[in-house]
């Protein structure tokens, strides 16, 4: 496949066209932010067990993980604009299915969400890459990352407010708006239409590349740490609202707002502290993991902490904010250049895998034991990651 209709964009990172793109991203992830809170609450009221709730919430990122390595190929083959059009139609259809059929459609909706998210993130990143000059791409990617995180500031608060409206009219109206508005924003956004030459790969090639990189200790430790960190994020995202509401541990909307504020603020304020020299920095990773340990341990004893439970939102927010960009920056340097087209999507998918495991496995832990034991399990898993990083600290 050769490039068609190839041309160069000269937009600035804060031009009107790019602001449309960031707004599109924010609206897209607003729906996910709201539904991530609403789904477990509705499922519990419907009599679904914690283990099944974990499976339901984890299946989206599992589907995303499976599709991610191939999403880039599809976007390059059919162009960013074409893929964005169809995935936003799919996004609207997904939300409308939930509006029409409610909790009975939750499995279908969660699978479709996984498909749409996999293609949306890849389309946005490739689109930004094409629309900006080389020297502006870093700022553009940073703005995209910020726009995708912003819904975590207001989404949970909006979700709790919608949940408390007894007739459900506002909830349905909100989903309809979030289904239609991204399509309207898309029509005003000049996304790239050209098709690119893309290196296709087979399963055999992918497995061969993974086998080769498995000899690189740094990549192995980074991937395991990523999976552990994402597991904790998945568990907290899925079960924290249920835990706090069930045991009346403070205000869940305030907790999630504090946590999201820390994530957004620290990613901006501490952005220059993230190691970007291509070397493994075990001390920095250990500090981030220690923040996670403090956060999950405090949640485990939430009943004894009272209002101090909000402190755990600060530590969890710091861990969430720093772990992913730190590890992905290292991985982007450590992956062999000739295998990057094969492996970048795979290592990105480790985050999706961890999130899925956090919902799947910790859901079973909750069902068999308790919420407190689940958070203690999160602490133990993170301690394992710290021990691994300490033992393998002299890698590069």
ABEGO torsion letter per residue (X at the ends): XBBBGBBBBABBAABAAAAAAAAAAAAAAAAAAAAAAAAAAAAAAAGBBAAAAAAAAAAAAAAAAAAAAAAAAAAAAAEAAAAAAAAAAAAAAAAAAAAAAEAAAAAAAAAAAAAAAAAAAAAAAAAAAAABBAAAAAAAAAAAAAAAAAAAAAAAAAAAAAAABAAGAAAAAAAAAAAAAAAAAAAABBBBABBBBBBBBBAAAAAAAAAAAAABAAAAAAAAAAAAAAAAAAAAAAAAAAAAAAAGBEBAAAAAAAAAAAAAAAAAAAAAABBAAGBBBAAAAAAAAAAAAAAAAAAAAAAAAEAAAAAAAAAAAAAAAAAAAAAAAAAAAABBAAAAAAAAAAAAAAAAAAAAAAAAAAAAAAAABBAAAAAAAAAAAAAAAAAAAAAAABBX
